[in-house]
Amino acid sequence: MARNEQRRDGLLRRKIILRTEELRGLHGHTREQPKEAAGLNIPNMETGENFPNLTLLSIICSYCKISLDEFFAPMSYLPKG
């Protein structure tokens, strides 16, 4: 794999997007509210334009007042080996 080439996992991306959408719904937030309040570009992430990294997920968790454990807890995911 080339140095600048990043591995992508479509299933993981989709699960993260669905969880983010779920959290927004639980808190009654639009896609724009997290962007305005915390600088989170949720629309770009939810459309798949940007793949979220751990820093972004940590900011999302902080914004939603949950831990990373709570973010990932409802997901069942086994990466393909």
C-alpha positions, 0 to 999 in steps of 0.5 A, a space after each residue: 500500500 502506498 504511503 499516502 493511500 489510506 485503507 477504508 472500511 465501508 461497513 465500519 464507516 456506515 455503522 459510525 454514520 448510523 450511530 452519529 445519526 442516531 445520537 443526533 436524533 436522540 438529542 434532537 439536533 440537526 446536521 448543522 447544530 453540531 457544526 455551529 456549536 463544536 465545529 463538527 462537519 457532520 454533513 460531510 461525514 454522514 454523506 461519506 465524504 469524510 471518514 471520521 477519525 478518533 479525534 472527530 469521534 471524541 469531539 462528537 462524544 463530548 458534544 453528546 456527553 457520552 464516552 467513546 465506549 458508549 458510542 461504540 457499545 451498540 455496534 457489533 462489528 468484526 473486521 474482516 481479516 
